C-alpha cells in the first residue's frame, strides 16, 4: 500500500500537535513541599501543579504540638511558584500565626492558624 503526500500531511500535523501538547504538559509540572515548626505548632505543606496552566493543589496539615491534634485542609493557590518565600509565615501573637500565599495576580490568600489546649483552628481571611 502506497501512502500519498495528501494523506501524509494531515497525519503529520496531528502527530506534531499532539507532541507539542504533551511536551507543554510535561514541562509545566511542579511540586512543592515545606515544613514549618514552632514550639506550639507544626505545619506540613505539600503542593502539586500538574501543568503551567493549573493552580497549585496544596495539602495543609496543621498539628498542635501540645496534644498532637491535627487539622487537614486542601486548597488551590493560583501562583507561578511556591517556595521558601511564598507562602510567608508570620507570628501574630501567642499561639496565633499567619500563613500568606501570594498569587500570580498579586492577590493574597491569608490563613490564620491558632492553637489552644484542646484544638487547632484554621481560618481564612476574606
Backbone bond lengths (Angstrom), bond angles and torsions (degrees), N, CA, C in turn:
res aa  C-N    CA-C-N  psi(-1)  N-CA   C-N-CA  omega(-1)  CA-C   N-CA-C  phi
1 X - - - 1.450 - - 1.523 108.25 -
2 X 1.303 115.44 129.48 1.450 121.99 -176.63 1.533 109.24 -102.07
3 X 1.343 116.90 132.21 1.457 121.11 179.77 1.529 108.03 -94.86
4 X 1.306 116.01 129.38 1.457 119.70 179.16 1.513 109.64 -86.62
5 X 1.305 115.46 163.49 1.474 121.46 -179.78 1.526 110.46 -63.15
6 X 1.326 116.80 -36.74 1.465 121.01 -179.43 1.533 111.49 -64.30
7 X 1.311 118.21 -33.79 1.461 121.36 178.93 1.525 111.63 -79.93
8 X 1.315 116.89 -27.88 1.455 121.94 -177.28 1.529 112.14 -73.12
9 X 1.324 118.38 -38.75 1.461 122.72 -174.37 1.531 112.47 -62.33
10 X 1.357 122.02 -49.31 1.470 119.73 178.37 1.537 112.78 -61.77
11 X 1.323 117.17 -39.16 1.469 120.03 178.70 1.526 110.53 -64.42
12 X 1.320 116.72 -39.16 1.464 121.43 178.62 1.527 110.97 -65.53
13 X 1.325 116.97 -42.21 1.472 120.92 179.26 1.528 111.05 -62.46
14 X 1.328 116.32 -44.89 1.468 120.30 179.98 1.522 110.43 -62.75
15 X 1.320 116.95 -42.70 1.462 121.20 178.76 1.519 111.02 -62.43
16 X 1.325 117.12 -43.16 1.473 120.69 179.14 1.523 111.79 -64.36
17 X 1.324 116.87 -44.20 1.465 120.82 -179.46 1.527 110.34 -63.44
18 X 1.318 117.76 -44.92 1.463 120.86 178.32 1.526 111.75 -63.20
19 X 1.319 116.91 -39.67 1.466 120.62 179.32 1.521 111.31 -64.10
20 X 1.309 117.00 -44.15 1.470 121.11 179.40 1.522 109.97 -65.08
21 X 1.327 117.69 -42.65 1.454 121.90 178.87 1.526 111.00 -60.22
22 X 1.326 117.80 -47.07 1.464 121.57 179.60 1.517 111.74 -64.71
23 X 1.318 117.27 -37.56 1.461 121.41 177.95 1.522 110.82 -64.20
24 X 1.321 116.95 -44.45 1.465 120.54 178.87 1.523 111.54 -65.00
25 X 1.317 117.25 -38.61 1.463 120.74 178.57 1.531 110.52 -63.80
26 X 1.307 117.28 -41.95 1.464 121.01 -177.36 1.519 111.43 -71.64
27 X 1.311 117.96 -37.01 1.466 121.43 -176.56 1.522 112.60 -70.98
28 X 1.315 118.47 -27.47 1.447 120.90 -175.12 1.514 114.77 -84.71
29 X 1.297 119.24 -6.80 1.455 122.69 -175.75 1.533 111.20 -70.01
30 X 1.345 115.99 132.71 1.466 121.12 179.12 1.519 109.38 -138.78
31 X 1.325 114.96 148.82 1.464 121.66 176.68 1.532 108.27 -126.80
32 X 1.338 114.97 154.90 1.460 121.01 -177.06 1.523 108.99 -145.67
33 X 1.331 116.14 137.30 1.466 120.89 174.20 1.525 108.11 -145.70
34 X 1.318 115.03 133.99 1.472 119.79 178.91 1.517 109.00 -151.83
35 X 1.316 115.12 138.04 1.463 121.20 174.58 1.515 108.73 -119.58
36 X 1.327 115.16 137.36 1.463 122.18 178.53 1.520 106.18 -128.33
37 X 1.329 115.90 133.19 1.469 118.28 179.32 1.514 109.98 -137.47
38 X 1.335 114.56 135.02 1.455 122.85 173.64 1.535 105.52 -123.58
39 X 1.321 118.72 175.37 1.469 118.93 177.02 1.543 113.10 -60.55
40 X 1.332 118.24 -28.80 1.460 121.16 -176.48 1.531 114.36 -95.04
41 X 1.327 116.98 -29.59 1.464 119.91 -165.97 1.532 111.12 -143.34
42 X 1.319 114.94 147.22 1.465 120.78 174.00 1.524 107.61 -124.82
43 X 1.341 116.50 133.66 1.460 122.46 -177.29 1.520 108.39 -122.75
44 X 1.311 116.03 130.47 1.457 122.18 176.27 1.526 107.62 -120.91
45 X 1.333 116.67 119.52 1.459 122.81 179.92 1.519 109.22 -114.79
46 X 1.329 116.79 129.26 1.459 122.03 175.75 1.520 106.97 -131.02
47 X 1.342 116.48 124.45 1.454 120.53 -178.31 1.509 112.36 -126.28
48 X 1.319 115.31 150.76 1.452 122.11 178.46 1.526 108.33 -140.98
49 X 1.323 115.74 131.87 1.460 122.25 177.09 1.526 106.90 -124.15
50 X 1.349 118.34 100.55 1.468 120.93 -173.16 1.522 114.23 -60.56
51 X 1.337 117.44 -41.11 1.463 121.20 177.93 1.518 108.54 -138.08
52 X 1.317 116.40 168.30 1.461 120.04 179.78 1.523 112.04 -66.96
53 X 1.317 117.75 -17.35 1.459 121.99 -179.79 1.534 112.64 -86.80
54 X 1.325 117.38 -15.62 1.460 122.07 -175.51 1.525 111.81 -91.92
55 X 1.349 116.81 158.53 1.465 119.55 170.42 1.529 109.33 -78.80
56 X 1.311 116.06 166.59 1.463 120.75 170.83 1.523 108.15 -74.76
57 X 1.309 117.40 132.30 1.460 122.86 168.17 1.519 105.45 -92.58
58 X 1.324 116.38 114.65 1.462 121.10 -173.44 1.522 109.62 -112.49
59 X 1.312 115.52 127.71 1.451 122.21 171.83 1.515 108.20 -100.03
60 X 1.314 116.48 125.85 1.461 122.89 -177.05 1.521 108.49 -118.51
61 X 1.333 116.65 125.00 1.463 121.91 175.32 1.525 107.27 -121.43
62 X 1.322 116.26 120.38 1.464 122.51 -179.44 1.524 107.64 -113.11
63 X 1.335 116.43 125.33 1.466 121.83 -177.42 1.519 110.06 -119.29
64 X 1.325 116.00 132.63 1.458 122.70 174.07 1.531 106.44 -81.38
65 X 1.325 117.86 116.78 1.467 121.01 -177.33 1.532 113.13 -66.43
66 X 1.332 117.54 -23.53 1.469 120.34 -177.90 1.527 112.65 -71.89
67 X 1.352 117.43 -35.65 1.461 119.37 -175.06 1.532 113.88 -132.87
68 X 1.323 117.89 5.49 1.473 123.98 179.76 1.523 114.50 61.61
69 X 1.320 118.97 19.21 1.462 121.08 173.90 1.525 107.92 -76.01
70 X 1.336 115.35 142.57 1.458 119.49 -177.80 1.525 111.51 -127.98
71 X 1.326 114.05 156.52 1.459 123.34 171.10 1.516 106.28 -127.99
72 X 1.332 115.94 134.35 1.450 121.87 179.03 1.525 108.90 -116.17
73 X 1.327 115.78 137.20 1.457 121.19 -178.20 1.521 108.87 -141.63
74 X 1.327 116.85 137.95 1.462 122.40 173.35 1.516 108.10 -110.87
75 X 1.334 116.94 133.88 1.453 120.42 179.00 1.518 110.56 -145.39
76 X 1.321 115.55 161.88 1.454 121.74 176.05 1.517 108.57 -108.23
77 X 1.333 114.63 135.01 1.456 120.79 178.90 1.523 107.46 -125.95
78 X 1.329 116.06 121.65 1.461 121.66 179.96 1.526 109.29 -88.53
79 X 1.334 115.68 80.35 1.463 122.02 -179.14 1.521 109.06 -130.88
80 X 1.332 115.31 149.81 1.466 118.99 175.19 1.515 110.61 -72.01
81 X 1.324 116.44 -38.58 1.468 121.46 -177.78 1.517 110.29 -137.71
82 X 1.310 115.20 144.89 1.458 122.73 165.44 1.515 105.43 -122.30
83 X 1.346 116.43 131.12 1.460 120.78 -174.62 1.528 109.31 -155.72
84 X 1.318 117.69 -156.64 1.472 121.26 -179.14 1.533 112.73 -69.55
85 X 1.330 118.29 -22.48 1.465 121.42 -179.74 1.526 112.73 -95.63
86 X 1.292 117.14 -26.66 1.463 122.61 -178.93 1.522 107.96 -128.71
87 X 1.327 118.55 108.26 1.454 128.86 14.83 1.532 112.47 -85.00
88 X 1.333 113.90 155.35 1.463 119.15 173.68 1.527 108.49 -88.50
89 X 1.310 115.43 153.68 1.461 122.20 -177.31 1.517 108.09 -131.17
90 X 1.356 116.57 122.49 1.460 121.47 -174.17 1.523 109.37 -134.49
91 X 1.322 116.55 136.15 1.466 120.91 174.26 1.525 107.95 -79.75
92 X 1.347 116.46 127.04 1.462 122.07 179.97 1.525 111.00 -92.83
93 X 1.341 116.28 -45.23 1.464 122.76 179.32 1.522 106.41 -164.24
94 X 1.323 116.57 -173.18 1.461 119.23 178.11 1.522 109.95 -57.77
95 X 1.311 116.00 127.67 1.463 123.94 178.09 1.527 114.74 60.45
96 X 1.323 118.62 19.57 1.464 121.36 179.21 1.530 108.81 -135.35
97 X 1.343 115.03 127.66 1.464 121.84 -176.25 1.518 110.03 -132.62
98 X 1.328 115.20 157.62 1.452 121.64 178.41 1.533 108.78 -118.95
99 X 1.320 116.17 129.58 1.457 123.17 176.02 1.527 105.86 -115.32
100 X 1.344 117.09 116.64 1.464 121.08 -172.19 1.526 110.29 -120.73
101 X 1.337 115.41 118.88 1.464 122.34 175.21 1.525 108.59 -95.98
102 X 1.327 117.61 126.63 1.462 122.01 173.66 1.524 107.46 -96.47
103 X 1.332 115.54 123.49 1.453 121.10 -176.17 1.530 110.96 -92.73
104 X 1.315 115.69 172.55 1.467 121.98 -176.16 1.525 112.00 -57.97
105 X 1.330 118.16 -38.27 1.472 121.23 -179.19 1.528 112.47 -84.94
106 X 1.344 116.92 13.83 1.473 125.66 178.37 1.526 113.50 69.98
107 X 1.323 118.71 8.45 1.465 120.09 169.20 1.524 107.27 -78.74
108 X 1.320 116.16 164.09 1.461 119.73 -179.13 1.518 110.61 -123.80
109 X 1.321 114.73 153.68 1.466 122.76 169.46 1.514 105.41 -117.95
110 X 1.322 115.70 114.12 1.459 120.61 -177.73 1.519 110.02 -109.27
111 X 1.325 114.55 129.28 1.456 121.51 175.30 1.522 108.34 -113.99
112 X 1.318 116.67 131.95 1.460 122.28 174.50 1.526 106.90 -98.31
113 X 1.325 116.45 121.27 1.459 123.14 -179.36 1.517 107.72 -110.43
114 X 1.318 116.82 127.76 1.458 119.28 179.62 1.523 109.76 -142.35
115 X 1.332 114.47 158.09 1.458 120.85 179.96 1.523 109.81 -131.97
116 X 1.310 113.89 153.89 1.463 121.20 170.99 1.520 105.74 -135.59
117 X 1.322 117.06 -175.73 1.462 119.97 178.27 1.523 111.78 -63.62
118 X 1.319 117.52 -25.68 1.457 121.88 -173.09 1.523 115.19 -105.27
119 X 1.334 118.68 -26.29 1.457 118.37 -169.31 1.527 113.93 -150.94
120 X 1.325 113.24 174.29 1.465 123.30 172.40 1.523 106.40 -119.71
121 X 1.324 117.05 134.38 1.447 121.01 -178.76 1.528 109.14 -123.11
122 X 1.345 116.16 131.35 1.462 122.54 175.37 1.515 107.14 -123.18
123 X 1.337 116.48 120.57 1.459 122.14 -179.59 1.517 108.97 -126.10
124 X 1.334 116.46 138.63 1.466 119.36 175.38 1.509 108.78 -97.29
125 X 1.335 116.76 134.14 1.456 122.68 177.27 1.521 106.99 -82.67
126 X 1.318 116.18 122.32 1.470 120.54 -179.56 1.493 111.85 -103.13
